[in-house]
Amino acid sequence: MPTRHLKFQFLPFIICLIIPLAIGVIGGLLTIESTKTWYVTLNKPSFNPPNSIFGPVWTTLYILMGISSYLVWRKRKISMGYSWAATIYILQLLLNLMWSYLFFYEHKIGFALIEIGVLLLTIIINAFIFYRIDKVAGWLFLPYILWVSFASYLTYSIFILN
């Protein structure tokens, strides 16, 4: 069944958006206190973005993830790889949340650095798996890959400086 014949379904689309956005809200709750107290005391590299950038960037990335997951979800009945795609997608969302927990809540920069490497690898795998099911869904992960690559380097720099 070609994609153009798959009918848009509003409720599943909204659910697909809510899932990553909910992860973002939980992550935000884990970070909000530390960004005002602990994080401001850290030595940061010159390329560290202002705190006001992170919310809009992450919100955009979570929306793109949600759209991507919806595109893959609608092909679940015609794709042999849907089960694996859903599993890796949930895994990368949990790893995403774990980074916030390790870095901002536990203040474990070294562990967060290791974890973000695993996260980045998982995101790349997720993008490839999604791409095999729906090309647009795979490409929608590119900004996420680029941002987490930058965040990995930022985490490494903060680790070295502190």
PEVENFEN-V209817 format. One record per residue. N is the residue number from 1. RES is the residue in three letters. D_FIRST is the distance of its C-alpha to the first C-alpha in Angstrom with 1 decimal. Layout:
# PEVENFEN-V209817
n=N res=RES d_first=D_FIRST
n=N res=RES d_first=D_FIRST
This chain:
# PEVENFEN-V209817
n=1 res=MET d_first=0.0
n=2 res=PRO d_first=3.8
n=3 res=THR d_first=6.5
n=4 res=ARG d_first=8.4
n=5 res=HIS d_first=6.8
n=6 res=LEU d_first=7.6
n=7 res=LYS d_first=11.2
n=8 res=PHE d_first=14.1
n=9 res=GLN d_first=16.1
n=10 res=PHE d_first=19.7
n=11 res=LEU d_first=21.3
n=12 res=PRO d_first=19.0
n=13 res=PHE d_first=19.3
n=14 res=ILE d_first=23.1
n=15 res=ILE d_first=23.2
n=16 res=CYS d_first=21.5
n=17 res=LEU d_first=24.2
n=18 res=ILE d_first=27.0
n=19 res=ILE d_first=26.6
n=20 res=PRO d_first=27.6
n=21 res=LEU d_first=30.0
n=22 res=ALA d_first=31.7
n=23 res=ILE d_first=32.2
n=24 res=GLY d_first=33.7
n=25 res=VAL d_first=36.0
n=26 res=ILE d_first=37.2
n=27 res=GLY d_first=37.8
n=28 res=GLY d_first=39.6
n=29 res=LEU d_first=41.8
n=30 res=LEU d_first=42.7
n=31 res=THR d_first=43.7
n=32 res=ILE d_first=45.4
n=33 res=GLU d_first=48.8
n=34 res=SER d_first=48.9
n=35 res=THR d_first=48.0
n=36 res=LYS d_first=51.2
n=37 res=THR d_first=53.4
n=38 res=TRP d_first=52.7
n=39 res=TYR d_first=50.3
n=40 res=VAL d_first=52.8
n=41 res=THR d_first=55.4
n=42 res=LEU d_first=53.4
n=43 res=ASN d_first=54.1
n=44 res=LYS d_first=51.0
n=45 res=PRO d_first=50.3
n=46 res=SER d_first=50.8
n=47 res=PHE d_first=47.1
n=48 res=ASN d_first=46.4
n=49 res=PRO d_first=44.7
n=50 res=PRO d_first=46.3
n=51 res=ASN d_first=45.1
n=52 res=SER d_first=43.8
n=53 res=ILE d_first=41.0
n=54 res=PHE d_first=39.3
n=55 res=GLY d_first=38.2
n=56 res=PRO d_first=36.3
n=57 res=VAL d_first=34.8
n=58 res=TRP d_first=33.6
n=59 res=THR d_first=32.3
n=60 res=THR d_first=30.2
n=61 res=LEU d_first=28.9
n=62 res=TYR d_first=28.1
n=63 res=ILE d_first=26.1
n=64 res=LEU d_first=24.2
n=65 res=MET d_first=23.5
n=66 res=GLY d_first=22.3
n=67 res=ILE d_first=19.9
n=68 res=SER d_first=18.7
n=69 res=SER d_first=18.4
n=70 res=TYR d_first=16.4
n=71 res=LEU d_first=13.8
n=72 res=VAL d_first=13.6
n=73 res=TRP d_first=13.9
n=74 res=ARG d_first=10.9
n=75 res=LYS d_first=8.8
n=76 res=ARG d_first=11.3
n=77 res=LYS d_first=9.5
n=78 res=ILE d_first=7.2
n=79 res=SER d_first=10.3
n=80 res=MET d_first=13.4
n=81 res=GLY d_first=15.6
n=82 res=TYR d_first=15.1
n=83 res=SER d_first=18.5
n=84 res=TRP d_first=20.3
n=85 res=ALA d_first=19.0
n=86 res=ALA d_first=20.1
n=87 res=THR d_first=23.4
n=88 res=ILE d_first=24.3
n=89 res=TYR d_first=23.5
n=90 res=ILE d_first=25.9
n=91 res=LEU d_first=28.4
n=92 res=GLN d_first=28.6
n=93 res=LEU d_first=29.1
n=94 res=LEU d_first=31.9
n=95 res=LEU d_first=33.4
n=96 res=ASN d_first=33.3
n=97 res=LEU d_first=35.3
n=98 res=MET d_first=37.6
n=99 res=TRP d_first=38.6
n=100 res=SER d_first=39.9
n=101 res=TYR d_first=41.7
n=102 res=LEU d_first=43.3
n=103 res=PHE d_first=44.3
n=104 res=PHE d_first=45.3
n=105 res=TYR d_first=46.1
n=106 res=GLU d_first=47.7
n=107 res=HIS d_first=48.9
n=108 res=LYS d_first=47.9
n=109 res=ILE d_first=47.2
n=110 res=GLY d_first=47.3
n=111 res=PHE d_first=44.9
n=112 res=ALA d_first=42.6
n=113 res=LEU d_first=42.7
n=114 res=ILE d_first=41.6
n=115 res=GLU d_first=38.9
n=116 res=ILE d_first=37.5
n=117 res=GLY d_first=37.2
n=118 res=VAL d_first=35.1
n=119 res=LEU d_first=33.1
n=120 res=LEU d_first=32.5
n=121 res=LEU d_first=31.4
n=122 res=THR d_first=29.0
n=123 res=ILE d_first=27.5
n=124 res=ILE d_first=27.0
n=125 res=ILE d_first=25.3
n=126 res=ASN d_first=23.1
n=127 res=ALA d_first=22.2
n=128 res=PHE d_first=21.3
n=129 res=ILE d_first=19.2
n=130 res=PHE d_first=17.3
n=131 res=TYR d_first=17.1
n=132 res=ARG d_first=15.4
n=133 res=ILE d_first=12.6
n=134 res=ASP d_first=12.7
n=135 res=LYS d_first=15.4
n=136 res=VAL d_first=16.7
n=137 res=ALA d_first=17.1
n=138 res=GLY d_first=19.2
n=139 res=TRP d_first=21.2
n=140 res=LEU d_first=22.0
n=141 res=PHE d_first=24.1
n=142 res=LEU d_first=26.3
n=143 res=PRO d_first=28.8
n=144 res=TYR d_first=29.1
n=145 res=ILE d_first=29.8
n=146 res=LEU d_first=32.4
n=147 res=TRP d_first=34.0
n=148 res=VAL d_first=34.3
n=149 res=SER d_first=35.7
n=150 res=PHE d_first=38.3
n=151 res=ALA d_first=38.9
n=152 res=SER d_first=39.5
n=153 res=TYR d_first=42.1
n=154 res=LEU d_first=43.6
n=155 res=THR d_first=43.8
n=156 res=TYR d_first=45.5
n=157 res=SER d_first=47.9
n=158 res=ILE d_first=48.9
n=159 res=PHE d_first=49.4
n=160 res=ILE d_first=51.7
n=161 res=LEU d_first=53.6
n=162 res=ASN d_first=54.2
